[in-house]
């Protein structure tokens, strides 16, 4: 009888450990992508400050640099606390978007930048909302706390995009 109880308990424990390991892997993946996203947004914000044709675009660029630097610092600290890898480059697709916008200036830049910011923030909001629901502990709290900031960025980007049409 004890053997069955021990076997069942060991199986339950193994299942719980596997579940927590998958949560940790999901948190680590989310944090990696969040850091990469913030790196990309900081670079885009800096580019907007340089190449933006309007004061609104340059000001939004400054906001992106400030907010995403803070977010990157928070995500990096969380990643280090769970011993997850900390990337130092944006994702390849984000780097490609950056390179495409790098050659644009003025109104042409403003239009392409605003459209890209709408698209990228819509995707980020979805990821962060999902993580807030399915993540664990501090990582879920970080995701939940970041959503309103991303929504503000999306609203600003949508306003800029509407002015470009």
N, C-alpha and C positions, 0 to 999 in steps of 0.2 A: 504494500500500500504506500509506504513512504517513497518508494522508487517512482511510482506514478505521480505523486504529488511533486516530488523534486523535478521530475521530467517536465511536468506541466508548468511549474514555476520557472524552470530554466527556459522553456520555450517562450513563455510570456515575457520574461526578461529580455531574451534575445530579440523578440519582436519589438519591444519597447526601445531597445537600443538602436535597432535598425531604423525605426521610425524617427528617433531623435537625430540619428546620423543623416537621414534624408532631409530633415528640417534644416540641419546645420549646412548641408550642401546647398539647399535652396537659398538659405540666408547668405551663404558665401557667394553664390552666383549672383544674387540680387545686388549685394554690396559691390562686387566687381563691376557689374554693369552700371550701377549708380555712380561709382567713381569715374568710370570711363565717360559716362554721360556728362558729368560735371566738368571733366577736363575739356570735353568738346564744347560745352556751353561757355566756359571761360575763354577759350580760344575764339569762338564766334563773337563773344562780347567785345573782346579786344579788337577783332577785325571790324566790327561795327563802329567802334570808336574811331578807327582809322579811315575806313572807306565809306562810312555812312554819308548820304547826301543831305539828310535833314537832322536837325538838332534832336528830334524825337528818337530817331534811330540810334544816334550816338548816346543819348541818355539811357535808352533801353540797354544798349551794350554795356554801359557802366553798371546798371542794375544786375545784369546777368553775371558780370565778373564778381561783384560783391556777393550776391546770393549763392551762386554756384561754388565759389571758393569756400564759403561757410559750410555748405552742404558736403563738399568734397572732404573737408576737414573732419566733419562728423562721421561720414561714412568710412573714412580711413581709420579713425579711432575705433569704430565698431569692428571693422575688418581685422585690425590688429588684435583686438580683444578676443576674437574667435579664431585667431591664427589663420585667417583667410588671406589669399594673395592680394596684394595691393598693386593694381596696374599703374603705369605712369604715362600711358598713351591713350588717346581716344580709340574707340572701336574703328576698324578699317572703313566702314561705310561713313562714319562721321568725319573721318579724316578726308575722305573723298569729297564730301559736301563742302568742307572747309576749302579744299583746293579749288573747287569749282567757283566758289564765291570770292576767292582771293583776288582774282583778276578783274572783278567788277568794282565800279565806283559810282557815286552819286545815286541818281534815281534808279538806275539799273540794279545797283547793289541793294538799295532799299527794298525794291519789289521782291527780288529773289530771297533776300534775308528774311523778310516778313513771312513769306510763304513757307520757308524752311522752318522758321521758329514755330509757326502754327502746327505744322506736321510733327516736328520733334517733340513739342510739349504735349500734344495729344497722346502720343505713344508713351511718353514718360509718365503722364498722369495715370494711364491705364496700368502700367507696371507697378507704380507706387501704390495705387489703390488695391491691386491684387495682393501685393506684399503686406499691406496693412491688414488685410483679411486673413491671409494664410501663413504669414510669417510668425516668428516667435519672439517673445520678449522685447528687448531693446530695439531689435531690427524692425519689428512691426511698428513700434512706437515712432521710430525715426521716419519710416515710410509715411505713417499717418500724419505726423507733424509737417512733413515736407509737401504734401498734396496742396494745401492752400497757397503756398508760395508758387508752385508750378501753375496753379490755376490763375494766379495774378499774372504770371508771365504769359500764359496763353491768352488772357483777355487783352493784354497790351499788344501782343503779336497780331491778334485778330483785328484790333483797331488800326494798327499800322498797315496790315494787308488791305483793309477796306479803303484806306486813303490812297493806296497805290493803284486802285482800279479805276 
